[in-house]
Amino acid sequence: MFRLACLCFLIIGLSAGRPAHDFHASVTQMQYNPKDRVFEISIRVFTDDLEKALGTLTSEKINLDSKAKTDPLIEKYIRTHFAYVNPQKQPKPFQYIGYETEADAHWLYLEMPYAEPFRGGLLRQNVFMELFDDQVNMVNVQYQGQKKTFVFRKNQSVQEISIQ
């Protein structure tokens, strides 16, 4: 019994100082909706990382329980760290739709109108790279039945993307 108590104490003591997760990653889905001629974009991030990033904007502790307070902060943060420029060097505007919570993560939703044929361009996806050197952002682009995945890291936060 004493050994079991010591083992439990040791496990609790070792895990108490550990971070919530050992890796820093996000997943972005960019799926083209031909009916509405828009890219529907969803970005899945860890909640604690998002709260930390938003805290750097405000210099205060952020809790994502209040949508009214945090929606403008999330939109400001995403506009700073996610952008697309088409081959004609024109930035494509997007609309921040909102977010929803899923366990220890948040889904952030955007829509980017895209009427012309998709020919690639430059994508910046550097969410949380200012916070974590090991941050990896995976982006899946789906357009007219084709899908391609791009991996963004701190030294490669802007990339040329195309489906062909």
C-alpha positions as CSV (number, residue, x, y, z in Angstrom):
1,M,0.0,0.0,0.0
2,F,2.8,2.4,0.9
3,R,4.5,1.7,-2.5
4,L,1.3,2.4,-4.4
5,A,0.9,5.7,-2.5
6,C,4.5,6.7,-3.3
7,L,4.0,5.7,-7.0
8,C,0.8,7.8,-7.2
9,F,2.6,10.7,-5.6
10,L,5.5,10.4,-8.0
11,I,3.2,10.3,-11.1
12,I,1.2,13.3,-9.9
13,G,4.3,15.2,-9.1
14,L,6.0,14.6,-12.4
15,S,2.9,15.4,-14.5
16,A,1.9,18.6,-12.5
17,G,4.5,20.8,-14.2
18,R,4.0,19.4,-17.7
19,P,2.3,21.5,-20.4
20,A,-1.2,20.7,-21.6
21,H,0.2,19.2,-24.8
22,D,3.7,18.3,-26.1
23,F,3.4,19.6,-29.6
24,H,2.2,22.8,-31.2
25,A,0.1,22.3,-34.4
26,S,-2.9,23.6,-36.2
27,V,-4.9,22.1,-39.1
28,T,-6.5,24.3,-41.7
29,Q,-9.1,23.1,-44.2
30,M,-9.7,25.3,-47.3
31,Q,-12.5,23.7,-49.2
32,Y,-14.0,25.3,-52.3
33,N,-17.7,25.6,-52.6
34,P,-18.5,26.0,-56.3
35,K,-22.2,26.8,-55.7
36,D,-21.4,29.9,-53.6
37,R,-18.0,30.5,-55.3
38,V,-16.2,30.7,-52.0
39,F,-13.4,29.0,-50.1
40,E,-14.8,27.7,-46.7
41,I,-11.9,27.8,-44.3
42,S,-11.7,26.2,-40.9
43,I,-8.7,26.4,-38.7
44,R,-8.4,23.9,-35.7
45,V,-6.1,25.2,-32.9
46,F,-5.5,24.2,-29.3
47,T,-7.5,26.3,-26.9
48,D,-4.7,27.1,-24.5
49,D,-2.4,28.2,-27.4
50,L,-5.2,30.5,-28.7
51,E,-5.7,32.0,-25.2
52,K,-2.0,32.6,-24.9
53,A,-1.8,34.3,-28.4
54,L,-4.8,36.5,-27.6
55,G,-3.2,37.4,-24.3
56,T,-0.2,38.8,-26.1
57,L,-2.5,41.1,-28.0
58,T,-4.2,42.5,-24.8
59,S,-1.5,42.0,-22.2
60,E,-4.1,40.3,-20.0
61,K,-5.3,36.7,-19.3
62,I,-7.9,35.6,-21.9
63,N,-10.7,33.1,-21.3
64,L,-12.6,32.1,-24.4
65,D,-15.9,31.6,-22.6
66,S,-17.2,35.0,-23.7
67,K,-17.8,35.2,-27.5
68,A,-18.8,38.8,-27.4
69,K,-15.4,39.8,-25.9
70,T,-13.2,37.3,-27.8
71,D,-14.6,37.3,-31.3
72,P,-13.1,40.7,-32.2
73,L,-9.7,39.6,-30.7
74,I,-9.7,36.3,-32.7
75,E,-10.6,38.2,-35.9
76,K,-7.8,40.7,-35.3
77,Y,-5.3,37.8,-34.6
78,I,-6.3,35.8,-37.6
79,R,-6.1,38.8,-40.0
80,T,-2.5,39.2,-38.8
81,H,-1.5,35.6,-39.3
82,F,-3.5,34.2,-42.2
83,A,-3.6,35.7,-45.7
84,Y,-3.8,34.7,-49.4
85,V,-2.6,36.6,-52.4
86,N,-3.6,35.4,-55.9
87,P,-1.2,35.0,-58.8
88,Q,-2.0,38.6,-59.9
89,K,-0.6,39.8,-56.6
90,Q,-4.0,40.8,-55.3
91,P,-4.8,40.0,-51.6
92,K,-8.0,38.1,-51.4
93,P,-10.2,39.4,-48.6
94,F,-12.0,37.0,-46.2
95,Q,-14.7,37.2,-43.7
96,Y,-14.4,36.0,-40.2
97,I,-17.5,33.9,-39.4
98,G,-16.8,32.9,-35.8
99,Y,-15.6,29.9,-33.8
100,E,-16.8,26.9,-31.9
101,T,-15.3,24.8,-29.1
102,E,-14.5,21.1,-29.4
103,A,-12.9,19.5,-26.3
104,D,-9.4,21.1,-25.9
105,A,-9.6,22.8,-29.3
106,H,-11.3,25.7,-31.1
107,W,-12.4,25.7,-34.7
108,L,-12.1,29.2,-36.3
109,Y,-14.3,29.8,-39.4
110,L,-13.6,32.1,-42.4
111,E,-15.0,32.5,-45.9
112,M,-13.0,33.8,-48.8
113,P,-15.0,34.7,-52.0
114,Y,-13.3,33.2,-55.0
115,A,-15.1,33.7,-58.3
116,E,-12.2,33.2,-60.8
117,P,-10.6,29.8,-61.4
118,F,-8.1,28.8,-58.7
119,R,-4.6,29.0,-60.1
120,G,-2.6,29.0,-56.9
121,G,-0.9,31.9,-55.2
122,L,0.9,32.8,-52.0
123,L,-0.5,31.7,-48.6
124,R,0.6,32.9,-45.2
125,Q,-0.3,30.6,-42.3
126,N,1.9,31.6,-39.3
127,V,-0.6,31.1,-36.5
128,F,1.2,30.8,-33.1
129,M,4.7,30.9,-34.8
130,E,5.5,34.0,-32.7
131,L,4.9,31.9,-29.6
132,F,6.4,28.5,-30.4
133,D,9.5,27.6,-32.4
134,D,8.2,24.1,-33.1
135,Q,4.8,25.3,-34.3
136,V,3.6,23.4,-37.4
137,N,0.5,24.5,-39.4
138,M,-0.9,22.0,-41.9
139,V,-3.1,23.3,-44.6
140,N,-5.4,21.1,-46.8
141,V,-6.6,22.8,-50.0
142,Q,-9.5,21.1,-51.8
143,Y,-10.6,22.5,-55.2
144,Q,-12.8,20.7,-57.8
145,G,-12.1,17.2,-56.5
146,Q,-8.4,17.7,-56.0
147,K,-6.7,17.9,-52.7
148,K,-3.2,19.0,-51.7
149,T,-1.5,19.4,-48.3
150,F,1.0,22.1,-47.4
151,V,3.1,22.2,-44.2
152,F,4.0,25.6,-42.7
153,R,6.8,26.0,-40.2
154,K,8.6,29.0,-38.6
155,N,11.1,29.2,-41.4
156,Q,8.5,28.6,-44.1
157,S,5.4,30.6,-43.0
158,V,4.6,31.8,-46.5
159,Q,4.4,29.4,-49.4
160,E,3.4,29.2,-53.0
161,I,0.4,26.9,-53.2
162,S,-1.3,25.3,-56.2
163,I,-3.3,22.2,-56.9
164,Q,-1.5,21.1,-60.1
